[in-house]
Amino acid sequence: MAAYLNTGNLLRRSAHAEALCDCIKNVLISPSFKGSAQNLFDSCKGLIGATSGYVALLSGDETNNEVLFLDSGGLECTVNPELPMPIRGLRAIAYKNLEPVFDNDFMKSKWAAFMPEGHCRLDNVLFAPLIVDGKAVGIMGLANKAGGFNDEDCAIAGSFAELAAVALKQSFTTEQLKGSEKRAADSAAYWIETFNAITDFVVILSADFRIIQANDAACRHTGLPRSEIVGRKCHEVIHRTEMPFEQCPCLIALHSKRSESAEYEHDGRSYRVSSLPISGSDGEVISFVHTITDVTDQKQLLREREIYQEHLRQSEKLETVGRLAGGIAHDMNNILGGILGLADLLQENMDISDPLRRYPLNILNLSQRAAKLISELLSFARKQQLTVEPVDLRKTIEHTVTILEHTLDKRIRILTRYSDDILVVSGDASRIENMLLNLALNARDAMPDGGTLELFTEHIHIDREFSQDRLFHINHGDYVHIAVSDTGMGMDDATREQLFTPFFTTKEQGKGTGLGLAGVYGTVKQHGGFIEVDSAPGEGTRFDVYLPANNRAEAASIQEEQLLKFDLKGKKILFVDDDQTMREFIPELISRNGGLVKVCSDGALAEEYFRKNHDEIGMVVLDMVMPVMDGAACFQSIRLINPDIPVLISSGHAAEGKIEKLLETGANGYIRKPFRSRDLLSAITRILNGEKVIQQ
């Protein structure tokens, strides 16, 4: 530009200067680079005397020019200006050298070979690069000047290209500024939106506890519009006090310079207040983020979780005790079975007039009492075999009430209420009746001075709404609900937690075994139901029992057992039991009634004997729990040898469901230990007569 000023004439310099001033004004006021570039191009083209040209910017990958606009000067040009313009030829030299270049005989130059088909004729060309921060980022092209271009034209074009670069850079800056402003506005809007989306009370405080910002939840919490919150001190808005409380987290955090929190109750709800101090560069607190969170539901869930875990611990404890009880009961049943059998034999061998006959009779009575105690243990452990049949609970309750009316203190009034529904469940009628009697007797003991005992039953449907409030799993469906309530002394939480634990009792020593309610629990669980207890000291007790309903069957009638004669003459029985006492008295018992016996101490010995002598054996009596090979495996092996051999299963407990499976797969009967001699003989006789026998 300096060379041009020293050599140009005054008139052209004046025109050049005037054109530049006009373009500078345009650059300053133009909202877009394209408008400024068009104005600069037109001024430069007119001042130099060119008739055509264009302005293009460097592409993002820096391999092409992207045409901003093009002026063919009225010449026909069929090239699409939107197509990329490769950086090659004379244009590439301008880009590389960062200065204007021209050629006045372009059509004969080597650069003409790069012209695309359809391009208008170019007699001469001039290219001036747009330079920003030392790098060419675009180009201004001029063409077809009469008489050709000269160095003065290069200087003029260079000055306009320089101003175009300034306009381009200004455009970049303006766009960046607008982008920054938009991003800042978007960020602020996003922050406000996020701030207000927080459901907890949140305010930002100054160091003197004055509210700077408050979210929507803070407005809802205080019931005040934001205009009446911002600017006031926090304690004035929340607590309506002139000074903060001594335990205010903000006050404590101001000195500790770390997050502080506290909890308080208000209108039956629990809240956690937290304050996070924000420090400046000098370490002093300049503001706080202050939050109030409603933790009522969270604390309730925590309490429910603790209750659930306690129930789980109780359940695991009961399960462990149940397994222990089942194991003890099995061994005791074997012992009692021997005692009962030997006492029966002893009694039969004594004359009716013998004064010593009362001793085996007492042994029998005491053994049966012990058997009942063990039965309650097994009921708790859920290892007693159920006789499953449809049970009409209305009739069962009516029968139970009849017994209670002749048993309970006359000062206890018995009330019953039934719904009009069919009240049938699948289960063991005697076990359910025993469960009701235990609950009633427990109520009696809670009312030593009399009161009211009520039995209520109804048919209900248990769904998600019912079960969601319980802290244990419940299968949805139809149930029969039995409620047994009393107006007695009630119980505290500690007693209620141990209520179903075996041997736990609140009665005086010698007045209770502590197995009644444990048996109730076992019976309910074995029937697929659940039980709940509601009680408080001085407010009585209510037991709610829920048993799955049987909507498709009618209750079965009770059949009287026929009296049978025990004639086993000519029958050989294979008796398999690991208890030595049982193996000693059973042969004598059966032989007294005309039969023959072979005893084996385990399933493997029994299988081996049966394989060799199966033609002689008329029936097998098989214990379930034995060493080497248990009863279930022995049963399968024997039936493979002779599928028609009658088999009576004997066990002290239900053997984890194995007995049911054996009965389903062809076993002819089941008798529960300990059994009386006549019960065993009756079962053997009936099975040999073609009946199926289940004796509990």
VOGU-3710 file (C-alpha; in Angstrom, 3 decimals, decimal comma):
1> maaylntgnl> 0,000/0,000/0,000  2,912/2,374/0,778  4,404/1,901/-2,696  1,086/2,748/-4,275  0,702/5,958/-2,219  4,104/7,129/-3,345  3,389/6,551/-7,053  -0,318/6,991/-7,630  -1,928/10,201/-8,765  -3,789/12,335/-6,296
11> lrrsahaeal> -7,232/11,847/-7,835  -7,102/8,073/-7,763  -5,713/8,142/-4,229  -8,571/10,341/-3,171  -11,102/7,970/-4,751  -9,362/5,000/-3,175  -9,378/6,654/0,241  -13,001/7,660/-0,078  -13,979/4,130/-1,125  -12,066/2,634/1,808
21> cdciknvlis> -13,770/5,021/4,267  -17,177/4,061/2,921  -16,296/0,385/3,211  -14,981/0,836/6,767  -18,307/2,413/7,755  -20,125/-0,462/6,118  -17,981/-3,010/7,934  -18,761/-1,323/11,250  -22,524/-1,320/10,743  -23,039/-4,449/8,637
31> psfkgsaqnl> -24,601/-7,339/10,624  -22,971/-9,995/8,423  -19,653/-10,662/6,736  -21,297/-11,474/3,403  -22,797/-7,982/3,192  -19,470/-6,333/4,055  -17,592/-8,560/1,578  -20,039/-7,744/-1,223  -19,616/-4,004/-0,571  -15,808/-4,291/-0,496
41> fdsckgliga> -15,741/-6,364/-3,681  -17,989/-3,958/-5,593  -15,920/-0,932/-4,478  -12,601/-2,599/-5,328  -13,850/-3,894/-8,710  -15,190/-0,453/-9,650  -12,064/1,397/-8,486  -9,689/-0,943/-10,358  -11,917/-1,288/-13,444  -12,389/-5,096/-13,433
51> tsgyvallsg> -15,653/-6,441/-14,825  -16,027/-9,785/-12,977  -14,803/-11,699/-9,978  -15,788/-13,393/-6,694  -15,043/-13,758/-2,993  -14,443/-17,221/-1,527  -13,474/-18,597/1,912  -11,186/-21,490/2,745  -13,035/-24,752/3,442  -12,834/-26,493/6,788
61> detnnevlfl> -10,402/-29,124/5,466  -8,339/-26,325/3,773  -8,366/-28,040/0,371  -11,000/-25,951/-1,446  -12,519/-22,521/-1,731  -16,190/-22,160/-0,912  -17,616/-19,364/-3,084  -19,422/-16,699/-1,076  -20,705/-14,909/-4,192  -19,707/-14,598/-7,881
71> dsgglectvn> -20,049/-11,843/-10,514  -19,501/-13,004/-14,128  -19,698/-9,438/-15,476  -22,502/-10,368/-17,869  -20,519/-13,195/-19,499  -22,111/-16,604/-19,827  -20,849/-18,982/-17,135  -22,492/-22,393/-16,636  -20,254/-23,572/-13,788  -22,220/-24,192/-10,566
81> pelpmpirgl> -20,819/-21,665/-8,041  -21,816/-23,987/-5,175  -19,310/-26,612/-6,283  -15,963/-26,645/-4,410  -13,196/-24,532/-6,025  -9,895/-26,385/-5,630  -6,910/-24,409/-4,370  -4,543/-24,762/-7,321  -2,894/-22,762/-10,030  -2,407/-19,021/-9,496
91> raiayknlep> -4,822/-19,048/-6,534  -2,522/-21,493/-4,708  0,426/-19,089/-5,185  -1,578/-16,236/-3,619  -2,467/-18,475/-0,665  1,111/-19,635/-0,235  2,873/-16,230/-0,603  0,216/-14,295/1,350  0,200/-11,469/-1,254  -1,769/-10,437/-4,368
101> vfdndfmksk> -0,762/-11,903/-7,763  -1,989/-11,260/-11,336  -1,645/-12,571/-14,881  -2,592/-10,423/-17,917  -2,534/-13,226/-20,497  -4,416/-15,836/-18,571  -5,893/-17,817/-21,474  -2,349/-18,558/-22,737  -0,908/-19,290/-19,295  -0,426/-22,735/-17,826
111> waafmpeghc> -3,142/-21,887/-15,284  -5,863/-21,927/-17,957  -5,716/-25,736/-17,986  -7,378/-25,750/-14,551  -10,501/-23,917/-15,770  -13,637/-26,131/-15,548  -15,824/-26,681/-18,587  -18,472/-23,943/-19,018  -16,388/-21,255/-17,336  -16,576/-17,770/-18,879
121> rldnvlfapl> -13,511/-16,373/-20,731  -10,811/-14,838/-18,534  -8,406/-12,478/-20,305  -6,635/-11,471/-17,129  -6,962/-12,282/-13,416  -5,888/-10,895/-10,051  -6,051/-12,761/-6,729  -5,750/-10,990/-3,338  -5,698/-13,296/-0,224  -7,713/-12,521/2,956
131> ivdgkavgim> -5,185/-12,858/5,778  -6,221/-13,338/9,420  -3,574/-13,803/12,120  -0,918/-14,570/9,510  -2,916/-17,189/7,677  -4,812/-16,976/4,358  -8,442/-17,845/5,075  -10,044/-16,726/1,805  -9,479/-14,942/-1,458  -10,845/-12,035/-3,553
141> glankaggfn> -10,661/-12,718/-7,305  -10,910/-10,007/-10,017  -10,921/-10,522/-13,809  -11,246/-9,028/-17,265  -9,883/-5,513/-16,758  -9,448/-3,557/-19,957  -5,732/-3,008/-20,522  -4,778/-5,528/-17,804  -3,749/-5,324/-14,149  -0,661/-3,650/-12,720
151> dedcaiagsf> 1,182/-3,332/-9,406  -0,996/-0,399/-8,422  -4,074/-2,611/-8,874  -2,459/-5,248/-6,643  -1,944/-2,621/-3,929  -5,555/-1,456/-4,156  -6,904/-5,026/-4,189  -4,619/-5,878/-1,263  -6,013/-2,968/0,809  -9,588/-4,061/0,179
161> aelaavalkq> -8,694/-7,701/0,912  -7,058/-6,521/4,160  -10,267/-4,714/5,146  -12,292/-7,795/4,146  -10,101/-9,871/6,516  -10,829/-7,371/9,303  -14,556/-7,705/8,553  -14,254/-11,504/8,587  -12,420/-11,499/11,900  -14,982/-9,104/13,337
171> sftteqlkgs> -17,710/-11,448/12,119  -15,983/-14,370/13,869  -15,690/-12,336/17,060  -19,298/-11,202/16,861  -20,517/-14,745/16,280  -18,385/-16,018/19,134  -19,710/-13,274/21,380  -23,262/-14,065/20,384  -22,554/-17,748/20,922  -21,059/-17,035/24,331
181> ekraadsaay> -24,000/-14,854/25,249  -26,420/-17,570/24,117  -24,498/-20,236/25,978  -24,432/-18,049/29,073  -28,159/-17,410/28,741  -28,823/-21,123/28,135  -26,604/-22,052/31,072  -28,384/-19,572/33,338  -31,782/-20,844/32,175  -30,650/-24,453/32,667
191> wietfnaitd> -29,327/-23,616/36,134  -32,617/-21,943/37,106  -34,592/-24,848/35,638  -32,457/-27,390/37,489  -32,539/-25,318/40,678  -36,330/-25,219/40,583  -36,609/-28,914/39,642  -35,057/-29,909/42,981  -37,924/-31,117/45,160  -36,099/-30,253/48,393
201> fvvilsadfr> -36,143/-26,779/49,909  -32,955/-25,042/48,639  -31,820/-21,470/49,235  -28,484/-19,727/48,659  -27,508/-17,457/51,540  -24,993/-14,684/51,952  -22,486/-14,820/54,797  -24,949/-12,956/57,042  -27,689/-15,555/56,300  -29,610/-13,334/53,876
211> iiqandaacr> -31,422/-15,268/51,124  -29,932/-14,581/47,656  -31,760/-17,301/45,679  -34,725/-19,545/46,530  -36,089/-22,436/44,481  -39,760/-23,240/43,872  -39,762/-25,857/46,657  -38,648/-23,155/49,130  -41,607/-21,029/48,066  -43,978/-23,973/48,535
221> htglprseiv> -42,438/-24,853/51,884  -42,808/-21,341/53,282  -46,025/-20,497/51,474  -44,467/-17,210/50,291  -43,752/-15,861/46,796  -40,081/-15,566/45,832  -40,283/-11,756/46,033  -41,056/-12,043/49,770  -38,246/-14,517/50,414  -35,221/-13,116/48,574
231> grkchevihr> -33,445/-10,412/50,541  -34,680/-11,542/53,956  -32,702/-13,527/56,486  -33,238/-17,283/56,525  -34,363/-17,597/60,167  -36,863/-14,785/59,664  -38,527/-16,617/56,787  -38,428/-20,189/58,124  -38,657/-19,865/61,907  -40,106/-16,332/62,209
241> tempfeqcpc> -37,314/-15,408/64,642  -34,961/-12,444/64,829  -31,877/-14,559/65,476  -30,839/-18,046/64,297  -31,064/-20,958/66,739  -27,880/-22,037/68,527  -27,974/-25,407/66,713  -28,601/-23,830/63,298  -26,343/-25,651/60,775  -25,511/-22,350/59,049
251> lialhskrse> -24,327/-20,806/62,301  -22,170/-23,841/63,082  -20,851/-24,099/59,485  -19,837/-20,414/59,574  -17,228/-21,310/62,191  -16,408/-24,926/61,250  -16,187/-24,079/57,524  -17,544/-27,561/56,684  -20,953/-29,005/55,920  -23,241/-29,271/58,944
261> saeyehdgrs> -26,714/-30,774/59,404  -29,438/-31,239/62,001  -32,922/-32,801/62,208  -36,169/-31,438/63,591  -39,856/-32,396/63,763  -42,691/-30,174/62,569  -46,397/-30,984/62,203  -45,728/-34,697/62,482  -43,053/-34,697/59,751  -39,284/-35,171/60,064
271> yrvsslpisg> -36,848/-32,817/58,317  -33,078/-32,823/57,804  -31,512/-29,337/57,546  -28,077/-29,111/55,902  -25,762/-26,185/55,240  -22,751/-26,242/52,905  -20,420/-23,215/53,301  -18,685/-21,733/50,228  -15,403/-19,957/50,918  -13,652/-17,198/49,001
281> sdgevisfvh> -9,987/-17,030/47,979  -9,086/-15,812/51,468  -10,722/-18,851/53,089  -13,575/-16,908/54,637  -17,181/-18,037/54,128  -18,933/-15,902/51,512  -22,189/-17,874/51,079  -24,101/-21,044/51,972  -26,157/-23,622/50,132  -28,935/-24,320/52,642
291> titdvtdqkq> -31,309/-27,288/52,167  -34,285/-28,738/54,010  -35,244/-32,327/53,148  -38,405/-34,139/54,256  -37,036/-37,465/55,570  -40,307/-38,766/57,047  -40,803/-41,474/54,412  -37,109/-42,343/54,432  -37,145/-42,854/58,209  -40,346/-44,882/57,922
301> llrereiyqe> -38,714/-47,130/55,306  -35,713/-47,510/57,604  -37,975/-48,497/60,492  -39,824/-50,958/58,262  -36,508/-52,411/57,129  -35,438/-52,885/60,746  -38,772/-54,572/61,510  -38,395/-56,767/58,430  -34,867/-57,762/59,454  -36,111/-58,561/62,951
311> hlrqseklet> -38,911/-60,685/61,470  -36,349/-62,400/59,282  -34,155/-63,123/62,302  -37,169/-64,478/64,172  -38,145/-66,614/61,193  -34,624/-68,000/60,852  -34,545/-68,688/64,587  -37,889/-70,501/64,442  -36,694/-72,473/61,413  -33,517/-73,514/63,241
321> vgrlaggiah> -35,435/-74,492/66,374  -37,902/-76,334/64,147  -35,158/-78,435/62,572  -33,758/-79,207/66,015  -37,222/-80,070/67,319  -37,871/-82,350/64,333  -34,651/-84,255/64,905  -35,307/-84,681/68,638  -38,902/-85,707/67,986  -37,830/-88,402/65,510
331> dmnnilggil> -35,459/-90,028/68,024  -37,999/-89,712/70,838  -40,719/-91,309/68,713  -38,497/-94,325/68,117  -37,925/-94,621/71,872  -41,604/-94,172/72,679  -42,557/-96,661/69,990  -40,504/-99,298/71,779  -41,898/-98,335/75,192  -45,493/-98,481/73,941
341> gladllqenm> -44,955/-101,818/72,209  -43,279/-103,425/75,191  -45,926/-102,050/77,566  -48,644/-103,497/75,330  -46,950/-106,915/75,355  -46,429/-106,761/79,105  -50,091/-105,906/79,684  -51,271/-108,707/77,400  -49,126/-111,233/79,290  -50,637/-110,294/82,660
351> disdplrryp> -53,857/-111,580/84,059  -56,671/-109,033/84,246  -56,859/-109,491/88,022  -53,105/-108,992/88,491  -52,618/-105,885/90,728  -49,366/-105,151/88,896  -51,299/-104,633/85,652  -51,757/-100,973/86,570  -48,038/-100,331/86,074  -47,883/-101,067/82,312
361> lnilnlsqra> -51,183/-99,169/82,027  -49,526/-96,119/83,632  -46,556/-96,575/81,294  -48,941/-96,502/78,330  -50,711/-93,379/79,589  -47,467/-91,536/80,277  -46,043/-92,577/76,911  -49,124/-91,292/75,129  -48,784/-87,958/76,946  -45,153/-87,839/75,834
371> aklisellsf> -46,247/-88,706/72,288  -48,682/-85,818/72,334  -45,904/-83,479/73,463  -43,699/-84,694/70,616  -46,622/-84,295/68,232  -46,765/-80,629/69,194  -43,024/-80,348/68,545  -43,461/-81,888/65,113  -46,401/-79,617/64,424  -44,171/-76,617/65,068
381> arkqqltvep> -41,406/-78,132/62,936  -44,001/-78,780/60,189  -42,828/-82,381/59,909  -46,101/-84,122/60,603  -47,867/-85,720/57,685  -51,154/-83,968/56,853  -54,291/-85,848/55,966  -55,364/-83,431/53,263  -59,081/-83,233/52,535  -61,691/-80,480/52,191
391> vdlrktieht> -62,468/-79,076/55,659  -65,605/-77,031/56,444  -64,292/-74,460/58,904  -67,777/-73,476/60,050  -68,422/-77,037/61,245  -64,907/-77,284/62,679  -65,379/-74,075/64,680  -68,826/-75,173/65,850  -67,357/-78,470/67,062  -64,510/-76,592/68,776
401> vtilehtldk> -66,978/-74,255/70,484  -68,975/-77,241/71,779  -65,808/-78,572/73,421  -64,958/-75,135/74,820  -68,423/-74,635/76,311  -67,860/-77,712/78,472  -64,255/-76,785/79,276  -63,903/-73,052/79,857  -64,765/-71,090/82,960  -68,441/-70,057/82,849
411> ririltrysd> -67,324/-66,447/83,336  -65,875/-66,521/79,821  -68,477/-65,655/77,213  -67,986/-67,299/73,808  -69,148/-65,423/70,710  -69,055/-66,653/67,122  -69,565/-64,731/63,897  -69,570/-66,261/60,422  -69,860/-64,703/57,003  -72,347/-66,145/54,545
421> dilvvsgdas> -69,529/-67,465/52,350  -68,555/-71,091/51,908  -65,674/-71,566/54,332  -63,785/-74,585/53,012  -60,009/-75,154/53,061  -57,824/-78,100/52,102  -56,170/-79,536/55,154  -56,212/-81,788/58,171  -59,434/-81,294/60,168  -58,003/-82,644/63,424
431> rienmllnla> -54,909/-80,421/63,185  -57,011/-77,328/62,441  -59,318/-78,124/65,362  -56,307/-78,578/67,624  -54,979/-75,207/66,402  -58,267/-73,499/67,324  -58,332/-75,187/70,737  -54,781/-73,998/71,454  -55,691/-70,416/70,531  -58,839/-70,601/72,663
441> lnardampdg> -56,979/-72,037/75,643  -54,340/-69,330/75,299  -57,184/-66,776/75,434  -58,641/-68,513/78,487  -55,334/-68,241/80,353  -55,235/-64,502/79,527  -58,664/-64,005/81,200  -58,384/-65,519/84,722  -61,301/-63,366/85,913  -63,473/-63,997/82,878
451> gtlelftehi> -64,090/-62,021/79,713  -65,113/-62,510/76,102  -63,690/-64,979/73,605  -64,770/-64,342/70,023  -64,243/-66,519/66,962  -64,902/-64,845/63,621  -64,437/-66,229/60,141  -64,903/-64,938/56,611  -63,875/-65,578/53,026  -61,516/-62,889/51,671
461> hidrefsqdr> -59,427/-62,246/48,564  -55,830/-61,196/49,189  -54,344/-58,924/46,542  -51,366/-56,596/46,139  -53,034/-53,836/48,168  -53,430/-56,194/51,144  -49,946/-57,691/50,939  -47,963/-54,484/50,301  -48,336/-53,437/53,954  -46,926/-56,762/55,183
471> lfhinhgdyv> -43,204/-57,283/55,629  -43,309/-60,899/54,416  -44,262/-62,620/51,178  -47,916/-63,549/50,690  -49,298/-65,494/47,742  -52,294/-63,664/46,309  -55,631/-65,462/46,068  -58,700/-66,546/48,069  -58,290/-67,240/51,784  -60,447/-68,109/54,768
481> hiavsdtgmg> -59,739/-65,646/57,557  -60,186/-66,867/61,158  -59,917/-64,310/63,961  -59,657/-65,470/67,592  -59,757/-62,536/70,004  -60,021/-62,084/73,754  -60,479/-59,263/76,254  -57,650/-60,473/78,435  -54,507/-58,898/79,817  -52,709/-58,618/76,452
491> mddatreqlf> -48,955/-58,758/76,030  -45,956/-56,490/75,448  -43,684/-56,410/72,396  -41,009/-58,613/73,992  -43,552/-61,367/74,695  -45,123/-61,082/71,263  -41,743/-61,493/69,538  -41,169/-64,874/71,249  -44,759/-66,052/71,103  -44,232/-68,904/68,640
501> tpffttkeqg> -40,852/-70,046/69,990  -41,015/-73,641/71,317  -40,950/-73,953/75,127  -41,470/-70,215/75,623  -44,255/-69,627/78,139  -45,371/-66,903/80,522  -47,187/-69,411/82,742  -45,992/-70,688/86,067  -43,668/-73,670/86,109  -45,574/-76,872/85,525
511> kgtglglagv> -48,619/-75,127/84,035  -47,544/-74,977/80,419  -45,187/-76,690/77,966  -44,648/-73,671/75,740  -45,551/-75,757/72,693  -49,200/-74,807/72,158  -48,642/-71,656/70,093  -45,518/-73,141/68,506  -47,776/-75,928/67,250  -50,302/-73,359/66,014
521> ygtvkqhggf> -47,559/-71,658/64,018  -46,449/-74,969/62,517  -49,997/-75,975/61,596  -50,700/-72,659/59,870  -47,439/-72,792/57,914  -47,941/-76,425/56,917  -51,365/-75,507/55,535  -49,768/-72,791/53,370  -51,187/-69,918/55,425  -49,910/-67,174/57,679
531> ievdsapgeg> -50,752/-65,814/61,120  -50,657/-62,311/62,613  -50,928/-61,141/66,218  -52,231/-57,825/67,505  -51,903/-57,185/71,223  -50,982/-54,592/73,814  -50,873/-54,713/77,615  -54,392/-54,329/79,026  -56,032/-54,328/75,580  -56,510/-58,029/74,903
541> trfdvylpan> -55,113/-60,138/72,071  -56,255/-61,004/68,560  -54,846/-63,803/66,406  -55,624/-63,569/62,679  -55,150/-66,842/60,816  -55,323/-66,931/56,999  -55,613/-70,322/55,261  -55,841/-70,777/51,459  -59,478/-71,390/50,500  -60,633/-74,444/48,566
551> nraeaasiqe> -63,391/-73,091/46,329  -63,828/-76,249/44,287  -64,617/-78,914/46,865  -67,131/-79,733/49,537  -66,051/-80,784/52,973  -65,680/-84,493/53,436  -67,663/-86,286/56,094  -65,908/-88,098/58,884  -66,039/-91,863/58,571  -66,033/-94,125/61,574
561> eqllkfdlkg> -63,178/-96,625/61,679  -64,366/-100,184/61,456  -63,318/-102,589/64,156  -61,161/-105,380/62,719  -59,957/-108,679/63,912  -56,233/-109,143/63,696  -55,758/-112,470/61,953  -52,350/-112,642/60,284  -52,131/-116,423/60,033  -49,817/-117,517/57,266
571> kkilfvdddq> -48,645/-113,975/56,462  -44,929/-113,192/56,499  -44,080/-109,552/57,203  -40,734/-107,949/56,383  -40,239/-105,345/59,150  -37,474/-102,795/58,464  -36,412/-100,378/61,242  -33,088/-99,173/62,625  -34,388/-99,074/66,230  -33,371/-102,217/68,118
581> tmrefipeli> -36,267/-102,135/70,591  -38,765/-101,997/67,731  -37,073/-104,969/66,070  -37,282/-106,919/69,322  -40,984/-106,546/70,212  -42,593/-106,388/66,728  -41,875/-110,079/65,912  -43,539/-111,175/69,145  -46,511/-108,869/68,503  -47,109/-110,194/64,982
591> srngglvkvc> -46,430/-113,838/65,894  -49,032/-113,577/68,701  -51,547/-112,775/65,978  -50,554/-115,671/63,731  -48,049/-113,976/61,461  -44,369/-114,495/60,651  -41,723/-111,782/60,738  -38,321/-111,073/59,244  -36,589/-107,959/60,651  -33,825/-105,878/58,997
601> sdgalaeeyf> -31,960/-102,917/60,485  -31,537/-100,851/57,304  -32,804/-100,524/53,757  -29,800/-102,186/52,107  -30,192/-105,399/54,158  -33,935/-105,366/53,504  -33,405/-105,020/49,733  -30,893/-107,865/49,718  -33,225/-110,162/51,688  -36,284/-109,260/49,618
611> rknhdeigmv> -34,427/-109,903/46,357  -33,681/-113,481/47,476  -36,978/-114,227/49,269  -39,633/-111,997/47,699  -41,899/-114,961/46,932  -42,267/-115,603/50,698  -43,014/-112,004/51,735  -46,670/-110,912/51,909  -46,094/-107,327/53,104  -43,362/-104,841/54,040
621> vldmvmpvmd> -43,434/-102,383/56,994  -40,789/-99,791/56,212  -39,296/-97,073/58,455  -38,312/-93,883/56,613  -35,179/-92,639/58,408  -32,434/-95,288/58,502  -28,664/-95,523/57,902  -27,036/-96,958/54,742  -30,265/-96,818/52,677  -33,338/-94,869/53,773
631> gaacfqsirl> -36,949/-95,966/53,429  -37,664/-94,059/50,220  -34,757/-95,679/48,342  -35,610/-99,098/49,757  -39,250/-98,691/48,653  -38,167/-97,979/45,066  -35,862/-100,995/44,990  -38,474/-103,370/46,450  -41,143/-102,200/44,012  -38,751/-102,839/41,098
641> inpdipvlis> -38,493/-106,464/42,275  -42,241/-106,873/42,964  -44,461/-103,959/41,868  -47,494/-105,402/43,709  -46,010/-105,964/47,171  -48,060/-104,066/49,840  -45,901/-101,521/51,704  -46,777/-99,666/54,941  -44,611/-96,601/55,586  -43,720/-95,814/59,201
651> sghaaegkie> -42,093/-92,595/60,436  -41,864/-90,216/63,339  -42,291/-87,192/61,033  -43,188/-86,325/57,477  -39,599/-86,744/56,215  -39,609/-83,453/54,280  -42,522/-84,479/52,024  -41,141/-87,914/51,062  -44,124/-89,747/52,534  -46,594/-87,859/50,371
661> klletgangy> -44,551/-88,750/47,286  -44,413/-92,424/48,280  -48,169/-92,515/48,860  -48,688/-90,896/45,448  -46,392/-93,456/43,763  -48,105/-96,511/45,237  -47,315/-96,993/48,948  -50,351/-98,627/50,579  -50,368/-96,704/53,831  -48,671/-94,612/56,459
671> irkpfrsrdl> -48,624/-94,938/60,267  -47,073/-92,294/62,469  -44,689/-93,188/65,283  -45,080/-93,787/68,126  -47,972/-96,169/67,562  -49,894/-98,565/69,772  -49,664/-102,252/68,984  -53,340/-102,424/68,040  -52,887/-99,488/65,624  -50,055/-101,269/63,811
681> lsaitrilng> -51,993/-104,540/63,670  -55,060/-102,671/62,421  -53,051/-100,971/59,652  -51,424/-104,244/58,551  -54,773/-106,097/58,528  -56,580/-103,383/56,557  -53,819/-103,112/53,950  -53,796/-106,903/53,497  -57,563/-106,603/52,964  -56,949/-104,158/50,103
691> ekviqq> -57,511/-100,808/51,871  -55,275/-97,756/51,850  -54,492/-96,601/55,378  -53,250/-93,304/56,769  -53,042/-93,190/60,563  -51,927/-90,025/62,311
//
